[in-house]
Amino acid sequence: MEITEFAPDIKDKVALVDFSAPWCAPCRQMVPVISRLTEKYKDKAAIVEINIDSQPAVATHYMVQSIPTLILFDHGREIMRFVGVQSTENLEKKLDAILTKKL
C-alpha cells in the first residue's frame, strides 16, 4: 500500500501524515500543532490525519507502533518519522528544510 492509495492528492508534493486516534491523550495534544501546520502550509504541503482505528491497514503498512507518529513524505517517499508529541517549531523546521530541499 503506497501513500497514494490513502491520499492520492499528495503523491506529487511534500506531506506530513499524522497517525493518531481520538482516545490518545498525546495525540490530542498534537491537535493545535497540526491545525497550525495545516493553516501555515496549506499552499505548500499536505497535512494528512490518519485515524489508526478506522484505517488500521495503513498504520500496519507503515509499521506505526505507537501514536502519535508523524511521517514526512516527499513525493510519496518517506523521508523521516517522529514518534510522540512534537513541537510546532520542530515540525516547521523539518517541513521548511524539505520544501527548500535542504534535508
Legacy VTK file of the C-alpha trace (Angstrom):
# vtk DataFile Version 3.0
C-alpha trace
ASCII
DATASET POLYDATA
POINTS 103 float
0.000 0.000 0.000
1.534 3.238 -1.126
0.719 6.590 0.385
-1.130 7.449 -2.811
-3.686 4.724 -2.071
-4.998 6.533 1.013
-4.123 10.076 -0.025
-3.817 10.239 -3.822
-3.579 14.022 -3.902
-0.201 14.056 -2.145
1.882 11.908 -4.470
3.328 14.997 -6.152
4.078 17.095 -3.086
5.530 17.207 0.382
3.217 15.749 3.016
3.157 15.294 6.762
0.962 12.363 7.778
-0.254 12.250 11.375
-1.168 8.756 12.612
-3.309 9.130 15.720
-6.527 8.120 17.478
-9.212 10.111 19.318
-8.672 8.208 22.586
-4.923 9.001 22.666
-4.080 11.855 25.070
-0.707 12.722 23.425
-2.492 12.748 20.055
-4.980 15.263 21.407
-2.024 17.410 22.491
-0.940 17.470 18.837
-4.292 18.811 17.559
-3.362 22.524 17.848
0.060 21.832 16.311
-1.474 20.011 13.347
-4.059 22.796 12.944
-1.324 25.454 12.837
0.711 23.446 10.325
-2.356 22.854 8.147
-3.008 26.593 8.001
0.619 27.642 7.521
1.437 25.099 4.805
-1.931 24.953 3.015
-0.416 26.047 -0.310
2.950 24.318 0.142
2.451 20.876 1.686
-0.315 18.447 2.537
-1.064 17.736 6.183
-2.977 14.452 6.401
-4.519 12.914 9.504
-4.967 9.139 9.695
-7.119 7.636 12.437
-5.489 4.274 13.151
-8.778 2.868 14.417
-10.611 3.499 11.152
-7.599 2.797 8.901
-5.613 0.043 10.655
-4.214 -1.374 7.392
-2.477 1.927 6.611
-0.986 2.086 10.116
0.177 -1.522 9.850
1.696 -0.965 6.412
3.750 1.957 7.707
4.690 -0.002 10.849
3.171 2.538 13.210
3.706 1.003 16.639
2.881 3.921 18.889
0.955 7.115 18.450
1.198 9.863 17.663
3.519 9.003 14.786
4.111 11.634 12.140
5.731 10.676 8.838
7.181 13.228 6.454
6.912 12.277 2.776
8.420 13.915 -0.287
6.528 12.972 -3.458
5.326 9.713 -1.899
8.707 8.700 -0.441
9.155 8.545 3.326
11.853 10.977 4.441
11.615 10.782 8.229
9.284 9.984 11.081
8.601 11.397 14.509
7.105 9.440 17.392
5.428 11.175 20.309
4.446 14.765 20.897
6.373 17.191 18.694
6.684 20.952 18.841
5.343 23.178 16.103
8.822 24.626 15.705
10.481 21.232 15.168
7.959 20.168 12.546
8.114 23.551 10.799
11.896 23.294 10.658
11.723 19.863 9.020
8.949 20.866 6.612
10.815 24.021 5.606
14.016 22.022 5.077
12.338 19.533 2.766
10.434 22.234 0.919
13.725 24.023 0.194
15.457 20.670 -0.483
17.937 21.112 2.354
17.117 17.816 4.001
LINES 1 104
103 0 1 2 3 4 5 6 7 8 9 10 11 12 13 14 15 16 17 18 19 20 21 22 23 24 25 26 27 28 29 30 31 32 33 34 35 36 37 38 39 40 41 42 43 44 45 46 47 48 49 50 51 52 53 54 55 56 57 58 59 60 61 62 63 64 65 66 67 68 69 70 71 72 73 74 75 76 77 78 79 80 81 82 83 84 85 86 87 88 89 90 91 92 93 94 95 96 97 98 99 100 101 102
